[in-house]
């Protein structure tokens, strides 16, 4: 009897990608070259030993661009749990065609899940690896309700004042795809100020993320000023669940609740008006 | 006027079909209400985006009042369904960022409810008067600026 060699996570993914390349025009994943790691569309005949899974990158943004540019292509993607959640929210908002994409899901490592405070560190469509235990909740979010309004203001104003207005949080975000961005509109955010004006700049983004944020943490990872944006977005995610029973990225059939009627997405909590 | 002489600035976003006529009726009926609220007529309370509310605070409003048709009476059937979901989220967000959420209020006022319009506006003006100027809260940002620069 010949024993199957034990494959590492990335080797296991390469094997599945090789099998499934046949049924698509390409598989989107990260590729290592002499210049570093970058998104790549692997096609038949490509050297799959160059396929990588780290660092974390929101590859669904690449799929969205390809789907829009090439209306007939069928793609695969190597996806983490957060990539799959991004896919679900993007497909609902017609940024990705779900009929033209299949997901090769893999589980994050336990260390990654802890680092991201991730509650779902593996996709529903898990093909490679085993799901690690969820990461612990963000300690700042955990104790946030105990903070007074003055403490909260002090906390955020010390954070927001560091902002370089590079728009990195928006640019990396898989759920930020508006062609005209309110954060660049002089009607809402007066131009020429650094740090950007409070409360408009950061709170506009936080509000726009409320029904969309899939907790991929990319905004925080790219922020050159190390602003802990996910604290704010996690709180908004918590409120979306309490108020409307909505957890972005979990259910393809649930409509975006802020864009539909009360019949389609009812309130779970009485609102005084 | 309050003891400290503070008169709050309040921006009201009033829907064109119910609340603005309600305010109009209060006027033509000669019912008094505080002059602190500056009404802005919008086509629907559902049109009031978070940008509009946040910009009002940025531009110096101490409070923002969003008024629209009662649920079921919206001229566009479900415009106010968006409002009733959006405003509580935005109130929470203000609270998380250190602005008292009571500075933002949502109220349904029909075209016939002039007394209710007056009651809501008066109550809200008193609430915001007690909270004091928003600039006191946001001024901390300038302090933080200085500290980081130094």
Interface residues (C-beta under 8 A of the other chain):
Chain A: X144 X149 X150 X152 X153 X154 X155 X156 X157 X158 X160 X161 X162 X182 X185 X187 X188 X190 X195 X197 X198 X199 X200 X202 X203 X204 X206 X207 X208 X210 X232 X235 X236 X239 X240 X243 X244 X257 X258 X259 X260 X261 X262 X265 X267 X269 X271 X272 X273
Chain B: X49 X50 X51 X54 X55 X57 X58 X71 X77 X78 X81 X82 X84 X85 X86 X87 X88 X89 X90 X92 X93 X94 X95 X96 X97 X98 X99 X100 X106 X107 X108 X137 X138 X140 X141 X144 X145 X147 X148
